[in-house]
């Protein structure tokens, strides 16, 4: 005999709290960030910050470039493509130098470390200028 208060397994999943009004609780995906926090869509044209950017030239580090120059090239490449430098910490960027060698750059870590070093005044004046010029310190 079936008991009237016992249902099947699927009935258990559909049970609701007695005070539940039928609406589901909002999730993180439901929240829409304010317009000023939304990153611009990919492929959006940039305001040219340099003659190279105005021509749409992808910044490529020269062969034999320093790690700093390669990291900056990765940041410029990301900014040219995305229109901003709000890089997720886990993001990696692949940069190809002028001789065709690829460099996998942990750009999110580079951006975070650069900002930390700037705050602790550990960047050289040239590094500070380079980082500020492309917007890494903003």
C-alpha positions as CSV (number, residue, x, y, z in Angstrom):
1,X,0.0,0.0,0.0
2,X,1.3,3.5,-0.9
3,X,1.5,5.9,1.9
4,X,0.0,9.3,1.0
5,X,2.8,11.4,2.5
6,X,5.6,9.4,0.8
7,X,6.3,10.1,-2.8
8,X,8.8,8.8,-5.3
9,X,12.4,10.0,-5.4
10,X,11.5,12.7,-7.9
11,X,8.9,14.1,-5.5
12,X,11.6,14.6,-2.9
13,X,13.6,16.8,-5.3
14,X,10.5,19.0,-6.0
15,X,9.7,19.7,-2.3
16,X,9.7,23.3,-1.3
17,X,9.9,25.1,2.0
18,X,6.4,26.0,3.2
19,X,7.2,29.7,3.0
20,X,8.6,29.5,-0.5
21,X,6.8,31.8,-2.9
22,X,7.8,29.9,-6.1
23,X,10.6,32.3,-7.1
24,X,14.1,31.0,-7.1
25,X,16.9,32.8,-5.3
26,X,19.0,35.1,-7.5
27,X,22.4,33.6,-8.5
28,X,25.7,35.3,-9.2
29,X,25.0,34.8,-13.0
30,X,21.8,36.8,-12.6
31,X,23.5,39.9,-11.3
32,X,24.4,42.3,-14.1
33,X,27.4,44.5,-13.3
34,X,27.1,48.2,-13.7
35,X,28.0,49.5,-17.2
36,X,31.3,51.0,-16.0
37,X,32.5,47.6,-14.8
38,X,31.7,45.7,-18.0
39,X,34.7,45.0,-20.2
40,X,34.3,46.2,-23.7
41,X,33.5,43.6,-26.3
42,X,36.3,41.8,-28.1
43,X,37.3,43.2,-31.4
44,X,36.3,46.8,-30.5
45,X,38.4,49.3,-32.1
46,X,40.9,51.1,-29.8
47,X,41.8,54.7,-29.4
48,X,45.3,54.8,-30.8
49,X,47.8,55.3,-28.0
50,X,50.8,55.1,-30.4
51,X,51.4,55.2,-34.1
52,X,51.8,51.4,-34.1
53,X,48.4,51.0,-32.6
54,X,46.9,53.4,-35.0
55,X,48.2,51.3,-37.9
56,X,46.9,48.1,-36.3
57,X,50.3,46.6,-36.0
58,X,50.6,43.8,-33.5
59,X,53.5,44.5,-31.2
60,X,56.2,41.9,-31.5
61,X,59.2,41.8,-29.3
62,X,62.6,41.8,-31.1
63,X,64.6,38.6,-31.1
64,X,66.8,38.6,-28.0
65,X,64.4,40.9,-26.1
66,X,64.6,41.0,-22.3
67,X,61.9,39.3,-20.2
68,X,60.5,42.7,-19.4
69,X,60.2,43.6,-23.1
70,X,58.5,40.3,-23.9
71,X,56.0,40.8,-21.0
72,X,55.2,44.3,-22.1
73,X,54.7,43.0,-25.7
74,X,52.2,40.5,-24.3
75,X,50.4,43.3,-22.4
76,X,50.3,45.5,-25.6
77,X,48.9,42.5,-27.6
78,X,46.2,41.8,-25.0
79,X,45.2,45.5,-24.9
80,X,45.2,45.8,-28.7
81,X,42.8,42.8,-28.8
82,X,40.6,43.4,-25.8
83,X,40.7,47.2,-25.4
84,X,41.7,47.1,-21.7
85,X,44.3,45.7,-19.4
86,X,41.9,44.2,-16.8
87,X,43.7,40.8,-17.1
88,X,42.5,37.9,-15.0
89,X,45.3,36.6,-12.8
90,X,45.3,33.2,-14.4
91,X,45.4,34.5,-18.0
92,X,48.4,33.5,-20.2
93,X,49.2,35.2,-23.5
94,X,51.3,33.8,-26.3
95,X,53.7,36.2,-28.0
96,X,55.7,35.5,-31.1
97,X,59.0,37.4,-31.5
98,X,60.5,38.7,-34.8
99,X,62.3,35.4,-35.4
100,X,59.1,33.3,-35.0
101,X,59.8,32.0,-31.5
102,X,56.8,31.8,-29.2
103,X,56.8,32.9,-25.6
104,X,54.0,31.8,-23.2
105,X,53.6,34.8,-20.8
106,X,51.6,34.5,-17.6
107,X,50.2,38.0,-18.2
108,X,47.8,38.1,-15.2
109,X,50.7,37.3,-12.8
110,X,53.0,39.9,-14.6
111,X,50.3,42.6,-14.2
112,X,49.7,41.8,-10.6
113,X,53.4,41.7,-9.8
114,X,54.1,44.9,-11.7
115,X,51.5,46.8,-9.7
116,X,52.8,45.4,-6.4
117,X,56.4,46.3,-7.3
118,X,55.2,49.8,-8.3
119,X,53.5,50.3,-4.9
120,X,56.6,49.1,-3.1
121,X,58.8,51.4,-5.3
122,X,60.8,48.5,-6.7
123,X,60.4,49.4,-10.4
124,X,63.2,51.2,-12.2
125,X,62.2,54.6,-13.7
126,X,62.2,53.1,-17.2
127,X,60.0,50.2,-16.0
128,X,57.6,52.7,-14.4
129,X,57.4,54.8,-17.5
130,X,56.8,51.7,-19.7
131,X,54.2,50.3,-17.4
132,X,52.4,53.7,-17.1
133,X,52.5,54.3,-20.9
134,X,50.5,51.2,-21.7
135,X,48.2,51.4,-18.6
136,X,49.5,48.6,-16.4
137,X,49.5,50.8,-13.3
138,X,46.0,52.1,-13.7
